[in-house]
């Protein structure tokens, strides 16, 4: 059963990437805020379901988990913005490399040990991301235009395009670092600030915080900026992406609990599937330098997933 749940998590998170990309129109400068609204709504519904079925949570719990949840939400906002400027098959692997940075942070600050397999994965991911950024920014404009002939969208070279997914990676890594402080029972690092929470309580706290952020985004877009939804069909992918994001998170927890050794590398490979969807449905085509870098990133992420599973 764990295998089915792990595959569901992988497909859901890759689906979240794909549908978020579909819902991120380059012409709509508020598309990322609309995506936050959609995810906040779906996560809020799931949070209230969890509370109704027995999960007990207090305002204090939400505040305790705020360092992690705020980093996760901020990183996702940067991720949604990046989808307007860069191919999904480039953005997703960079974003999903945050685990490598989180491992380095936990090693340097918390003194946690990193096994040899994880170290290899971190090094490979780091090298892959660096060369992916170089390949993206150093590519000739004419070469980029030629390979985008069949693509559904055209992109121009810019520092912002590669900077946004890198920001996602950095900030998401901070979220994972704070998770290590909050969710690891018995952790003595800054115990006067960070308090231990059960995973189910932390998850509901995160979802409720996302709901609050969704409400703030709605007030900003519809109240302050006076924006209107012109075509409801254009907003449907955002809703589907939000459902996939929440479902993937739910499946992820149960898959790792059932079999971390087998589930971790499967779920970590979701960015590979995201790139596959982008190649099939969005007609995205990259240069051989892009693909060589992506292979390194994919390999490193999967190695880290295997290491995480063995450690669990």
Phi and psi in degrees as GROMACS dihedral restraints (atoms count N, CA, C in turn):
[ dihedral_restraints ]
;  ai    aj    ak    al  type     phi  dphi    fc
    3     4     5     6     1   -59.4    20    10
    4     5     6     7     1   -35.6    20    10
    6     7     8     9     1   -64.0    20    10
    7     8     9    10     1   -42.9    20    10
    9    10    11    12     1   -62.6    20    10
   10    11    12    13     1   -44.1    20    10
   12    13    14    15     1   -65.6    20    10
   13    14    15    16     1   -40.0    20    10
   15    16    17    18     1   -63.8    20    10
   16    17    18    19     1   -42.5    20    10
   18    19    20    21     1   -65.1    20    10
   19    20    21    22     1   -38.4    20    10
   21    22    23    24     1   -61.4    20    10
   22    23    24    25     1   -44.6    20    10
   24    25    26    27     1   -61.0    20    10
   25    26    27    28     1   -44.5    20    10
   27    28    29    30     1   -61.0    20    10
   28    29    30    31     1   -46.7    20    10
   30    31    32    33     1   -67.5    20    10
   31    32    33    34     1   -38.5    20    10
   33    34    35    36     1   -65.5    20    10
   34    35    36    37     1   -45.2    20    10
   36    37    38    39     1   -70.3    20    10
   37    38    39    40     1   -35.3    20    10
   39    40    41    42     1   -68.2    20    10
   40    41    42    43     1   -35.0    20    10
   42    43    44    45     1   -65.8    20    10
   43    44    45    46     1   -37.0    20    10
   45    46    47    48     1   -61.5    20    10
   46    47    48    49     1   -44.7    20    10
   48    49    50    51     1   -56.9    20    10
   49    50    51    52     1   -50.4    20    10
   51    52    53    54     1   -65.3    20    10
   52    53    54    55     1   -49.1    20    10
   54    55    56    57     1   -72.3    20    10
   55    56    57    58     1   -30.4    20    10
   57    58    59    60     1   -64.0    20    10
   58    59    60    61     1   -38.4    20    10
   60    61    62    63     1   -64.4    20    10
   61    62    63    64     1   -43.8    20    10
   63    64    65    66     1   -61.1    20    10
   64    65    66    67     1   -36.2    20    10
   66    67    68    69     1   -83.5    20    10
   67    68    69    70     1    -6.0    20    10
   69    70    71    72     1   -98.7    20    10
   70    71    72    73     1    89.2    20    10
   72    73    74    75     1   -81.8    20    10
   73    74    75    76     1   129.2    20    10
   75    76    77    78     1   -56.8    20    10
   76    77    78    79     1   -28.4    20    10
   78    79    80    81     1   -81.2    20    10
   79    80    81    82     1   -13.0    20    10
   81    82    83    84     1  -104.6    20    10
   82    83    84    85     1   101.0    20    10
   84    85    86    87     1   -73.9    20    10
   85    86    87    88     1    -5.1    20    10
   87    88    89    90     1  -106.8    20    10
   88    89    90    91     1     8.8    20    10
   90    91    92    93     1   -61.6    20    10
   91    92    93    94     1   -34.7    20    10
   93    94    95    96     1   -68.8    20    10
   94    95    96    97     1   -35.0    20    10
   96    97    98    99     1   -70.2    20    10
   97    98    99   100     1   -34.8    20    10
   99   100   101   102     1   -66.8    20    10
  100   101   102   103     1   -34.2    20    10
  102   103   104   105     1   -67.3    20    10
  103   104   105   106     1   -38.6    20    10
  105   106   107   108     1   -62.2    20    10
  106   107   108   109     1   -40.5    20    10
  108   109   110   111     1   -59.6    20    10
  109   110   111   112     1   -46.3    20    10
  111   112   113   114     1   -63.7    20    10
  112   113   114   115     1   -47.2    20    10
  114   115   116   117     1   -65.9    20    10
  115   116   117   118     1   -41.0    20    10
  117   118   119   120     1   -60.4    20    10
  118   119   120   121     1   -41.4    20    10
  120   121   122   123     1   -63.6    20    10
  121   122   123   124     1   -49.5    20    10
  123   124   125   126     1   -66.2    20    10
  124   125   126   127     1   -43.4    20    10
  126   127   128   129     1   -66.0    20    10
  127   128   129   130     1   -35.7    20    10
  129   130   131   132     1   -63.4    20    10
  130   131   132   133     1   -42.4    20    10
  132   133   134   135     1   -61.3    20    10
  133   134   135   136     1   -43.8    20    10
  135   136   137   138     1   -66.5    20    10
  136   137   138   139     1   -37.8    20    10
  138   139   140   141     1   -62.2    20    10
  139   140   141   142     1   -44.5    20    10
  141   142   143   144     1   -67.4    20    10
  142   143   144   145     1   -30.5    20    10
  144   145   146   147     1   -65.6    20    10
  145   146   147   148     1   -43.9    20    10
  147   148   149   150     1   -62.9    20    10
  148   149   150   151     1   -40.0    20    10
  150   151   152   153     1   -65.6    20    10
  151   152   153   154     1   -40.7    20    10
  153   154   155   156     1   -67.2    20    10
  154   155   156   157     1   -25.3    20    10
  156   157   158   159     1   -98.8    20    10
  157   158   159   160     1    11.1    20    10
  159   160   161   162     1   125.1    20    10
  160   161   162   163     1   -11.6    20    10
  162   163   164   165     1   -73.2    20    10
  163   164   165   166     1   123.6    20    10
  165   166   167   168     1   -99.1    20    10
  166   167   168   169     1   128.6    20    10
  168   169   170   171     1  -142.5    20    10
  169   170   171   172     1   146.9    20    10
  171   172   173   174     1  -121.9    20    10
  172   173   174   175     1   166.4    20    10
  174   175   176   177     1   -60.7    20    10
  175   176   177   178     1   -33.8    20    10
  177   178   179   180     1   -62.7    20    10
  178   179   180   181     1   -39.6    20    10
  180   181   182   183     1   -61.1    20    10
  181   182   183   184     1   -43.4    20    10
  183   184   185   186     1   -62.2    20    10
  184   185   186   187     1   -40.8    20    10
  186   187   188   189     1   -68.0    20    10
  187   188   189   190     1   -41.9    20    10
  189   190   191   192     1   -59.1    20    10
  190   191   192   193     1   -38.9    20    10
  192   193   194   195     1   -87.0    20    10
  193   194   195   196     1    -3.2    20    10
  195   196   197   198     1   -57.3    20    10
  196   197   198   199     1   -38.6    20    10
  198   199   200   201     1   -56.6    20    10
  199   200   201   202     1   -41.3    20    10
  201   202   203   204     1   -76.1    20    10
  202   203   204   205     1   -49.3    20    10
  204   205   206   207     1   -63.8    20    10
  205   206   207   208     1   -37.3    20    10
  207   208   209   210     1   -65.2    20    10
  208   209   210   211     1   -37.9    20    10
  210   211   212   213     1   -67.4    20    10
  211   212   213   214     1   -43.2    20    10
  213   214   215   216     1   -61.3    20    10
  214   215   216   217     1   -44.8    20    10
  216   217   218   219     1   -67.9    20    10
  217   218   219   220     1   -43.5    20    10
  219   220   221   222     1   -61.8    20    10
  220   221   222   223     1   -41.3    20    10
  222   223   224   225     1   -63.7    20    10
  223   224   225   226     1   -39.2    20    10
  225   226   227   228     1   -66.9    20    10
  226   227   228   229     1   -34.2    20    10
  228   229   230   231     1   -62.8    20    10
  229   230   231   232     1   -46.2    20    10
  231   232   233   234     1   -61.2    20    10
  232   233   234   235     1   -38.2    20    10
  234   235   236   237     1   -63.0    20    10
  235   236   237   238     1   -41.8    20    10
  237   238   239   240     1   -66.5    20    10
  238   239   240   241     1   -37.8    20    10
  240   241   242   243     1   -64.8    20    10
  241   242   243   244     1   -40.7    20    10
  243   244   245   246     1   -61.4    20    10
  244   245   246   247     1   -28.6    20    10
  246   247   248   249     1   -66.0    20    10
  247   248   249   250     1   -15.1    20    10
  249   250   251   252     1   -82.0    20    10
  250   251   252   253     1   -14.6    20    10
  252   253   254   255     1  -119.3    20    10
  253   254   255   256     1   -10.7    20    10
  255   256   257   258     1  -148.7    20    10
  256   257   258   259     1   157.2    20    10
  258   259   260   261     1   -63.4    20    10
  259   260   261   262     1   142.9    20    10
  261   262   263   264     1   -60.7    20    10
  262   263   264   265     1   -37.0    20    10
  264   265   266   267     1   -69.2    20    10
  265   266   267   268     1   -14.0    20    10
  267   268   269   270     1   -96.8    20    10
  268   269   270   271     1   -43.5    20    10
  270   271   272   273     1   -65.1    20    10
  271   272   273   274     1   -47.7    20    10
  273   274   275   276     1   -60.4    20    10
  274   275   276   277     1   -46.2    20    10
  276   277   278   279     1   -63.8    20    10
  277   278   279   280     1   -36.8    20    10
  279   280   281   282     1   -64.4    20    10
  280   281   282   283     1   -47.0    20    10
  282   283   284   285     1   -59.4    20    10
  283   284   285   286     1   -40.4    20    10
  285   286   287   288     1   -78.0    20    10
  286   287   288   289     1     0.0    20    10
  288   289   290   291     1   -85.3    20    10
  289   290   291   292     1     2.4    20    10
  291   292   293   294     1   -61.3    20    10
  292   293   294   295     1   -26.3    20    10
  294   295   296   297     1   -60.4    20    10
  295   296   297   298     1   -33.7    20    10
  297   298   299   300     1   -66.1    20    10
  298   299   300   301     1   -43.9    20    10
  300   301   302   303     1   -66.8    20    10
  301   302   303   304     1   -38.7    20    10
  303   304   305   306     1   -62.1    20    10
  304   305   306   307     1   -40.3    20    10
  306   307   308   309     1   -62.3    20    10
  307   308   309   310     1   -41.0    20    10
  309   310   311   312     1   -65.1    20    10
  310   311   312   313     1   -42.5    20    10
  312   313   314   315     1   -60.6    20    10
  313   314   315   316     1   -47.1    20    10
  315   316   317   318     1   -63.9    20    10
  316   317   318   319     1   -33.0    20    10
  318   319   320   321     1   -70.8    20    10
  319   320   321   322     1   -45.8    20    10
  321   322   323   324     1   -75.2    20    10
  322   323   324   325     1   -40.4    20    10
  324   325   326   327     1   -93.9    20    10
  325   326   327   328     1   -45.4    20    10
  327   328   329   330     1   -91.2    20    10
  328   329   330   331     1   -11.4    20    10
  330   331   332   333     1    74.7    20    10
  331   332   333   334     1    16.0    20    10
  333   334   335   336     1   -69.8    20    10
  334   335   336   337     1   144.1    20    10
  336   337   338   339     1   -80.3    20    10
  337   338   339   340     1   147.5    20    10
  339   340   341   342     1  -117.6    20    10
  340   341   342   343     1   120.3    20    10
  342   343   344   345     1   -70.3    20    10
  343   344   345   346     1   167.8    20    10
  345   346   347   348     1   -61.7    20    10
  346   347   348   349     1   -39.5    20    10
  348   349   350   351     1   -66.3    20    10
  349   350   351   352     1   -41.6    20    10
  351   352   353   354     1   -63.7    20    10
  352   353   354   355     1   -40.7    20    10
  354   355   356   357     1   -60.3    20    10
  355   356   357   358     1   -43.1    20    10
  357   358   359   360     1   -61.0    20    10
  358   359   360   361     1   -44.5    20    10
  360   361   362   363     1   -61.8    20    10
  361   362   363   364     1   -44.2    20    10
  363   364   365   366     1   -61.1    20    10
  364   365   366   367     1   -44.4    20    10
  366   367   368   369     1   -63.5    20    10
  367   368   369   370     1   -45.3    20    10
  369   370   371   372     1   -64.3    20    10
  370   371   372   373     1   -43.8    20    10
  372   373   374   375     1   -60.9    20    10
  373   374   375   376     1   -46.6    20    10
  375   376   377   378     1   -59.8    20    10
  376   377   378   379     1   -45.4    20    10
  378   379   380   381     1   -64.0    20    10
  379   380   381   382     1   -43.6    20    10
  381   382   383   384     1   -61.3    20    10
  382   383   384   385     1   -43.5    20    10
  384   385   386   387     1   -66.2    20    10
  385   386   387   388     1   -41.7    20    10
  387   388   389   390     1   -60.5    20    10
  388   389   390   391     1   -48.1    20    10
  390   391   392   393     1   -70.6    20    10
  391   392   393   394     1   -28.6    20    10
  393   394   395   396     1   -65.7    20    10
  394   395   396   397     1   -42.6    20    10
  396   397   398   399     1   -63.2    20    10
  397   398   399   400     1   -41.5    20    10
  399   400   401   402     1   -63.2    20    10
  400   401   402   403     1   -44.6    20    10
  402   403   404   405     1   -62.5    20    10
  403   404   405   406     1   -37.6    20    10
  405   406   407   408     1   -70.4    20    10
  406   407   408   409     1   -46.0    20    10
  408   409   410   411     1   -82.3    20    10
  409   410   411   412     1   -29.1    20    10
  411   412   413   414     1   -85.1    20    10
  412   413   414   415     1    -7.6    20    10
  414   415   416   417     1   -65.6    20    10
  415   416   417   418     1   138.1    20    10
  417   418   419   420     1   -65.5    20    10
  418   419   420   421     1   141.7    20    10
  420   421   422   423     1   -59.4    20    10
  421   422   423   424     1   -40.1    20    10
  423   424   425   426     1   -67.6    20    10
  424   425   426   427     1   -39.7    20    10
  426   427   428   429     1   -64.8    20    10
  427   428   429   430     1   -40.9    20    10
  429   430   431   432     1   -62.6    20    10
  430   431   432   433     1   -43.1    20    10
  432   433   434   435     1   -64.0    20    10
  433   434   435   436     1   -39.4    20    10
  435   436   437   438     1   -64.3    20    10
  436   437   438   439     1   -43.5    20    10
  438   439   440   441     1   -76.3    20    10
  439   440   441   442     1   -12.9    20    10
  441   442   443   444     1   -97.0    20    10
  442   443   444   445     1     9.5    20    10
  444   445   446   447     1   -57.3    20    10
  445   446   447   448     1   -41.2    20    10
  447   448   449   450     1   -94.5    20    10
  448   449   450   451     1    -4.0    20    10
  450   451   452   453     1   -72.3    20    10
  451   452   453   454     1   153.6    20    10
  453   454   455   456     1   -71.6    20    10
  454   455   456   457     1   -23.0    20    10
  456   457   458   459     1  -134.9    20    10
  457   458   459   460     1   152.1    20    10
  459   460   461   462     1  -110.2    20    10
  460   461   462   463     1   144.2    20    10
  462   463   464   465     1  -130.8    20    10
  463   464   465   466     1   144.7    20    10
  465   466   467   468     1  -106.0    20    10
  466   467   468   469     1   153.2    20    10
  468   469   470   471     1   -70.4    20    10
  469   470   471   472     1   131.7    20    10
  471   472   473   474     1  -157.9    20    10
  472   473   474   475     1   153.6    20    10
  474   475   476   477     1   -64.8    20    10
  475   476   477   478     1   -37.5    20    10
  477   478   479   480     1   -60.2    20    10
  478   479   480   481     1   -37.7    20    10
  480   481   482   483     1   -59.3    20    10
  481   482   483   484     1   -41.5    20    10
  483   484   485   486     1   -88.9    20    10
  484   485   486   487     1   -25.2    20    10
  486   487   488   489     1   -69.4    20    10
  487   488   489   490     1   -38.1    20    10
  489   490   491   492     1   -62.3    20    10
  490   491   492   493     1   -50.5    20    10
  492   493   494   495     1   -65.3    20    10
  493   494   495   496     1   -28.7    20    10
  495   496   497   498     1   -66.5    20    10
  496   497   498   499     1   -40.1    20    10
  498   499   500   501     1   -61.9    20    10
  499   500   501   502     1   -41.9    20    10
  501   502   503   504     1   -55.1    20    10
  502   503   504   505     1   -49.1    20    10
  504   505   506   507     1   -58.7    20    10
  505   506   507   508     1   -46.4    20    10
  507   508   509   510     1   -65.1    20    10
  508   509   510   511     1   -46.5    20    10
  510   511   512   513     1   -72.8    20    10
  511   512   513   514     1   -38.3    20    10
  513   514   515   516     1   -63.6    20    10
  514   515   516   517     1   -35.4    20    10
  516   517   518   519     1   -62.4    20    10
  517   518   519   520     1   -38.4    20    10
  519   520   521   522     1   -63.1    20    10
  520   521   522   523     1   -39.5    20    10
  522   523   524   525     1   -60.2    20    10
  523   524   525   526     1   -43.5    20    10
  525   526   527   528     1   -65.3    20    10
  526   527   528   529     1   -37.4    20    10
  528   529   530   531     1   -62.4    20    10
  529   530   531   532     1   -45.4    20    10
  531   532   533   534     1   -65.1    20    10
  532   533   534   535     1   -34.7    20    10
  534   535   536   537     1   -58.3    20    10
  535   536   537   538     1   -41.9    20    10
  537   538   539   540     1   -62.3    20    10
  538   539   540   541     1   -30.9    20    10
  540   541   542   543     1   -76.3    20    10
  541   542   543   544     1   -38.0    20    10
  543   544   545   546     1   -89.4    20    10
  544   545   546   547     1   -35.5    20    10
  546   547   548   549     1   -96.6    20    10
  547   548   549   550     1    -6.7    20    10
  549   550   551   552     1   -94.0    20    10
  550   551   552   553     1   106.9    20    10
  552   553   554   555     1   -64.5    20    10
  553   554   555   556     1   134.8    20    10
  555   556   557   558     1    88.7    20    10
  556   557   558   559     1     1.4    20    10
  558   559   560   561     1   -67.1    20    10
  559   560   561   562     1   129.6    20    10
  561   562   563   564     1  -102.0    20    10
  562   563   564   565     1     2.3    20    10
  564   565   566   567     1   -77.2    20    10
  565   566   567   568     1   117.4    20    10
  567   568   569   570     1    51.8    20    10
  568   569   570   571     1    47.8    20    10
  570   571   572   573     1   -66.0    20    10
  571   572   573   574     1   -18.2    20    10
  573   574   575   576     1   -75.5    20    10
  574   575   576   577     1   -14.0    20    10
  576   577   578   579     1  -108.6    20    10
  577   578   579   580     1   -48.4    20    10
  579   580   581   582     1   -99.9    20    10
  580   581   582   583     1   134.6    20    10
  582   583   584   585     1  -121.3    20    10
  583   584   585   586     1   143.9    20    10
  585   586   587   588     1   -67.6    20    10
  586   587   588   589     1   135.6    20    10
  588   589   590   591     1  -129.9    20    10
  589   590   591   592     1   146.4    20    10
  591   592   593   594     1   -67.0    20    10
  592   593   594   595     1   153.1    20    10
  594   595   596   597     1   -63.5    20    10
  595   596   597   598     1   -38.7    20    10
  597   598   599   600     1   -67.8    20    10
  598   599   600   601     1   -36.4    20    10
  600   601   602   603     1   -67.5    20    10
  601   602   603   604     1   -42.9    20    10
  603   604   605   606     1   -62.4    20    10
  604   605   606   607     1   -39.1    20    10
  606   607   608   609     1   -64.6    20    10
  607   608   609   610     1   -43.4    20    10
  609   610   611   612     1   -66.4    20    10
  610   611   612   613     1   -38.7    20    10
  612   613   614   615     1   -60.8    20    10
  613   614   615   616     1   -42.2    20    10
  615   616   617   618     1   -62.9    20    10
  616   617   618   619     1   -44.4    20    10
  618   619   620   621     1   -67.0    20    10
  619   620   621   622     1   -38.2    20    10
  621   622   623   624     1   -68.3    20    10
  622   623   624   625     1   -36.1    20    10
  624   625   626   627     1   -66.0    20    10
  625   626   627   628     1   -38.9    20    10
  627   628   629   630     1   -65.6    20    10
  628   629   630   631     1   -37.9    20    10
  630   631   632   633     1   -60.5    20    10
  631   632   633   634     1   -45.0    20    10
  633   634   635   636     1   -60.1    20    10
  634   635   636   637     1   -43.1    20    10
  636   637   638   639     1   -64.7    20    10
  637   638   639   640     1   -36.2    20    10
  639   640   641   642     1   -63.3    20    10
  640   641   642   643     1   -38.7    20    10
  642   643   644   645     1   -66.2    20    10
  643   644   645   646     1   -42.4    20    10
  645   646   647   648     1   -61.0    20    10
  646   647   648   649     1   -43.1    20    10
  648   649   650   651     1   -62.5    20    10
  649   650   651   652     1   -40.0    20    10
  651   652   653   654     1   -64.6    20    10
  652   653   654   655     1   -42.6    20    10
  654   655   656   657     1   -61.8    20    10
  655   656   657   658     1   -41.8    20    10
  657   658   659   660     1   -65.9    20    10
  658   659   660   661     1   -49.3    20    10
  660   661   662   663     1   -73.2    20    10
  661   662   663   664     1   -49.4    20    10
  663   664   665   666     1   -90.0    20    10
  664   665   666   667     1   -30.1    20    10
  666   667   668   669     1   -88.8    20    10
  667   668   669   670     1   -53.8    20    10
  669   670   671   672     1   -81.1    20    10
  670   671   672   673     1   -48.0    20    10
  672   673   674   675     1   -87.1    20    10
  673   674   675   676     1    -7.4    20    10
  675   676   677   678     1    56.9    20    10
  676   677   678   679     1    36.5    20    10
  678   679   680   681     1   -80.2    20    10
  679   680   681   682     1   152.8    20    10
  681   682   683   684     1  -128.7    20    10
  682   683   684   685     1   151.9    20    10
  684   685   686   687     1   -84.8    20    10
  685   686   687   688     1   110.4    20    10
  687   688   689   690     1   -79.3    20    10
  688   689   690   691     1   -46.7    20    10
  690   691   692   693     1  -128.2    20    10
  691   692   693   694     1   110.6    20    10
  693   694   695   696     1   -62.4    20    10
  694   695   696   697     1   -28.0    20    10
  696   697   698   699     1   -63.8    20    10
  697   698   699   700     1   -32.2    20    10
  699   700   701   702     1   -70.6    20    10
  700   701   702   703     1   -19.6    20    10
  702   703   704   705     1   -93.2    20    10
  703   704   705   706     1   -12.3    20    10
  705   706   707   708     1   -57.7    20    10
  706   707   708   709     1   -45.1    20    10
  708   709   710   711     1   -56.9    20    10
  709   710   711   712     1   -33.2    20    10
  711   712   713   714     1   -63.1    20    10
  712   713   714   715     1   -43.2    20    10
  714   715   716   717     1   -64.4    20    10
  715   716   717   718     1   -42.5    20    10
  717   718   719   720     1   -64.1    20    10
  718   719   720   721     1   -41.9    20    10
  720   721   722   723     1   -61.5    20    10
  721   722   723   724     1   -39.1    20    10
  723   724   725   726     1   -65.4    20    10
  724   725   726   727     1   -41.5    20    10
  726   727   728   729     1   -63.1    20    10
  727   728   729   730     1   -43.2    20    10
  729   730   731   732     1   -63.4    20    10
  730   731   732   733     1   -40.9    20    10
  732   733   734   735     1   -61.5    20    10
  733   734   735   736     1   -46.7    20    10
  735   736   737   738     1   -69.0    20    10
  736   737   738   739     1   -42.8    20    10
  738   739   740   741     1   -65.1    20    10
  739   740   741   742     1   -39.1    20    10
  741   742   743   744     1   -63.5    20    10
  742   743   744   745     1   -41.0    20    10
  744   745   746   747     1   -63.9    20    10
  745   746   747   748     1   -41.8    20    10
  747   748   749   750     1   -63.6    20    10
  748   749   750   751     1   -46.2    20    10
  750   751   752   753     1   -67.6    20    10
  751   752   753   754     1   -35.1    20    10
  753   754   755   756     1   -57.0    20    10
  754   755   756   757     1   -46.2    20    10
  756   757   758   759     1   -61.3    20    10
  757   758   759   760     1   -45.7    20    10
  759   760   761   762     1   -72.5    20    10
  760   761   762   763     1   -35.4    20    10
  762   763   764   765     1   -65.8    20    10
  763   764   765   766     1   -44.4    20    10
  765   766   767   768     1   -67.8    20    10
  766   767   768   769     1   -34.9    20    10
  768   769   770   771     1   -66.5    20    10
  769   770   771   772     1   -34.6    20    10
  771   772   773   774     1   -78.8    20    10
  772   773   774   775     1   -42.8    20    10
  774   775   776   777     1  -158.8    20    10
  775   776   777   778     1    84.0    20    10
  777   778   779   780     1   -62.6    20    10
  778   779   780   781     1   -34.2    20    10
  780   781   782   783     1   -63.2    20    10
  781   782   783   784     1   -43.3    20    10
  783   784   785   786     1   -85.5    20    10
  784   785   786   787     1   -34.9    20    10
  786   787   788   789     1   -77.9    20    10
  787   788   789   790     1   -39.2    20    10
  789   790   791   792     1   -55.9    20    10
  790   791   792   793     1   -52.1    20    10
  792   793   794   795     1   -65.5    20    10
  793   794   795   796     1   -31.0    20    10
  795   796   797   798     1   -66.3    20    10
  796   797   798   799     1   -48.2    20    10
  798   799   800   801     1   -67.3    20    10
  799   800   801   802     1   -38.5    20    10
  801   802   803   804     1   -64.1    20    10
  802   803   804   805     1   -18.9    20    10
  804   805   806   807     1   -86.5    20    10
  805   806   807   808     1    11.2    20    10
  807   808   809   810     1   -62.8    20    10
  808   809   810   811     1   -28.9    20    10
  810   811   812   813     1   -68.3    20    10
  811   812   813   814     1   -24.7    20    10
  813   814   815   816     1   -65.7    20    10
  814   815   816   817     1   -43.2    20    10
  816   817   818   819     1   -67.8    20    10
  817   818   819   820     1   -37.2    20    10
  819   820   821   822     1   -58.1    20    10
  820   821   822   823     1   -43.6    20    10
  822   823   824   825     1   -65.9    20    10
  823   824   825   826     1   -34.0    20    10
  825   826   827   828     1   -65.7    20    10
  826   827   828   829     1   -45.8    20    10
  828   829   830   831     1   -60.6    20    10
  829   830   831   832     1   -40.3    20    10
  831   832   833   834     1   -66.9    20    10
  832   833   834   835     1   -34.3    20    10
  834   835   836   837     1   -71.5    20    10
  835   836   837   838     1   -38.4    20    10
  837   838   839   840     1   -77.1    20    10
  838   839   840   841     1   -50.5    20    10
  840   841   842   843     1   -96.2    20    10
  841   842   843   844     1   -31.1    20    10
  843   844   845   846     1   -98.5    20    10
  844   845   846   847     1    -5.0    20    10
  846   847   848   849     1    60.0    20    10
  847   848   849   850     1    31.5    20    10
  849   850   851   852     1   -73.4    20    10
  850   851   852   853     1   134.2    20    10
  852   853   854   855     1  -129.6    20    10
  853   854   855   856     1   134.7    20    10
  855   856   857   858     1  -116.7    20    10
  856   857   858   859     1   168.6    20    10
  858   859   860   861     1   -80.7    20    10
  859   860   861   862     1   166.9    20    10
  861   862   863   864     1   -63.8    20    10
  862   863   864   865     1   -29.6    20    10
  864   865   866   867     1   -67.1    20    10
  865   866   867   868     1   -39.7    20    10
  867   868   869   870     1   -59.7    20    10
  868   869   870   871     1   -50.2    20    10
  870   871   872   873     1   -64.5    20    10
  871   872   873   874     1   -38.1    20    10
  873   874   875   876     1   -62.4    20    10
  874   875   876   877     1   -42.0    20    10
  876   877   878   879     1   -66.4    20    10
  877   878   879   880     1   -40.0    20    10
  879   880   881   882     1   -64.3    20    10
  880   881   882   883     1   -39.3    20    10
  882   883   884   885     1   -60.0    20    10
  883   884   885   886     1   -41.5    20    10
  885   886   887   888     1   -63.7    20    10
  886   887   888   889     1   -45.4    20    10
  888   889   890   891     1   -62.7    20    10
  889   890   891   892     1   -46.6    20    10
  891   892   893   894     1   -58.6    20    10
  892   893   894   895     1   -45.7    20    10
  894   895   896   897     1   -62.2    20    10
  895   896   897   898     1   -44.1    20    10
  897   898   899   900     1   -63.6    20    10
  898   899   900   901     1   -41.6    20    10
  900   901   902   903     1   -63.5    20    10
  901   902   903   904     1   -43.5    20    10
  903   904   905   906     1   -66.8    20    10
  904   905   906   907     1   -39.3    20    10
  906   907   908   909     1   -60.9    20    10
  907   908   909   910     1   -43.3    20    10
  909   910   911   912     1   -64.2    20    10
  910   911   912   913     1   -36.9    20    10
  912   913   914   915     1   -63.9    20    10
  913   914   915   916     1   -41.8    20    10
  915   916   917   918     1   -64.7    20    10
  916   917   918   919     1   -42.1    20    10
  918   919   920   921     1   -62.7    20    10
  919   920   921   922     1   -41.6    20    10
  921   922   923   924     1   -63.0    20    10
  922   923   924   925     1   -42.2    20    10
  924   925   926   927     1   -63.4    20    10
  925   926   927   928     1   -41.2    20    10
  927   928   929   930     1   -66.6    20    10
  928   929   930   931     1   -36.5    20    10
  930   931   932   933     1   -69.8    20    10
  931   932   933   934     1   -32.6    20    10
